[in-house]
Amino acid sequence: MSSAAILTQSVYESLRNRYLIEYLLEEVRVTFKSDVKISLNDINIDAKEGDILPLPRWLTKIMFKKNLIETQDYEISSYVSKALNRERISKPHDISGVDADFYIRVNDYLESLNEKERETLMVSLNSFVISRLGKIVKLAAASSLSAETESKLSAEERQLYNFVHTSSLALKESVLSK
């Protein structure tokens, strides 16, 4: 692997980690299935069965696995469906918008699904990614990243866009400089 590829991978991982941390720190409304009393560093929870409280997503994941809570984070299914539909109906030369942390949210959602639901969604996601890849490559080969296009791309897609743009410029210079 070239040093440029290693650097690109390192930048990508740093960016992805930043969005992952932000995502895990978001608050999610939960309903307690039983009485819970926890004190851990600066976190103090004293909840009764049926109480509804906002908790950081990272903590809800742990408590959900322990069957202590039910999450109120139902809109993720709708969020993913809307994003897939917007891309499906967008014009061939126009890319629909997604949040910078879209794929982080999608991967977290996929973890919560059973195998059959996950496989069904993966089929749709593959079409979604293929569509976006084609559009990103065409846009990146034609021009540098505009603010409008940047606002429509996930963090990973922005990285790809910049990589394709830089590579296409290098290719143009290489083959047209003679």
N, C-alpha and C positions, 0 to 999 in steps of 0.2 A: 504494500500500500504506500502511495506517495506521501510526502510530508504535507502537501496541500490537502489530500484526502483525509489524513489524520487530523489536521487542523479543522477542516470542515466538520468532521465527525465530533470533535471535541466541542466546537461551538454549538452544534446541533444538540448534543447531550446537555450542555449547560442551559440552553434555552428551554429545552423540554423539562429539565428538572425545575427550573424556575416556575413554569406554568403548572407543573405537577404539585409543587409545594403550595402555590396559591389555591389550587383546586382543593387540596386536602385540608386547607385551613378554612375554607368556606363553611358557613353554618348550615346545618340541615335540621329541620324540625323533626323531632322524634316523639313517639308515644311509648311510655314505659309499660312493659308487660307485667312487671312486678316491682315491689319496693326495692330501691337501689340506694345505697349509701357508699360513696367513694370519695376518698381524699388522696390526691396524688399531686405533689408539689403545689402548684397554684390552682389546681382543678379540684373543686369541691362540688359534689353532686349529692343532693338529698332529695330523692324523688319518690313519690308514691305511685302505685299502679294506676295507670290512666293519665298521669301527668304528661303534659306536652311541653317540651323545652327545646330550644335551639342548642345544638352541640356542634363542635367542629367535625367535619366529615371523617377525619382520621379516627376520631374517637367513636363515631357512630359505626364505622366498619368493625371495630373490635367488639363493641357491645352487641351489634347485630349477630355476629358469629357466636356470641355467648347466649343468644336468644333472650336478651334482656329488653330489647326495644323493637319497635316497628318504625321504619322510616316514613317520612311524609314527602319524600323526594320522588314523587310519581311523575313529574313533568318531563323527566329525562326520556321516556319512551316517546312522548309527543315531540320533544325537541329533536330527537334523531329522525323520526318520521318526516317532520317538516323540512329538515335539511336535505334529506334524500329526495323528497318531492320537489323542492325548489330547484335542485340540480337537474333532476329529470326533465322538468319542463322549461329550463332555461335554454336560450338559443345556443346553437353550436359554437358561436364565437364569444359568448358571454358566460362568465363564471358566476355562480351564485355565491352569496356570502356565508361564511361560517365563522364562529368565534376562534380566537387564537388557540384556545385549549380544546377545540372540538374533538380531536382524536383521543385525548386523555379522557374526556367525558365518555366517549363511545367505548373505549376499552374498559373503563370501570363498569359501565352498563353491561357490557358483554359478560363480565365476570359474574354478574348477578343472575344471568339467565340459565335455564336448564339447557341441556345439549341440543335438543330439537329447536328451541327458540334461537339459540346462538347460531346454529347452522343456517337457519332461514334468514336471519339478519346478515350473516356474513355474505350470502349471495348478493343481497342488495348493496352491501358496503363495497364489495368487489366492483360492481358496476359503477358505483359512485366514484370510487378512487380512479378507475380507468378513465372515466369521463373527465374528471378534474385533471388528471395527468396530461391528457391530450391537450386540453385547453391551456394549462400552465406552460407546457413546452412551446406551443405556438405563440403565446403572448410573450414569453421570455426571450424567444429567438428574435422577436420583432422589436422589442423596446425594453428599456430599463423599467424597474418597478415603480409605478405611479402610486401616489397616496391612495387613490380610489381602489386600485387593484389590491394593494397591500391590506386594506381594511377588510377585504373579502376572503383573505387566505388565513389558514391556520399557521401556527408557528413553523411546523414542519414543511408546509407548502411554500412559505416565504423562503426558507432555506433552499428548497429545490429550485424555486424561481431564480434566485440569485446565482445559484450554481449553473443552471442552464444558460442564463444570460451571459455570464462570464465565459463559459465554455463556447457558446456560439460566437461571441465576439472574437475569441482566440482563433476559432476555426476560420471565420471570415478573413481575419488579418493574415492568417497562414496561407490560405488558398488564393487570395486576391491581391497579395502584395507583390507579385512577380510581374 
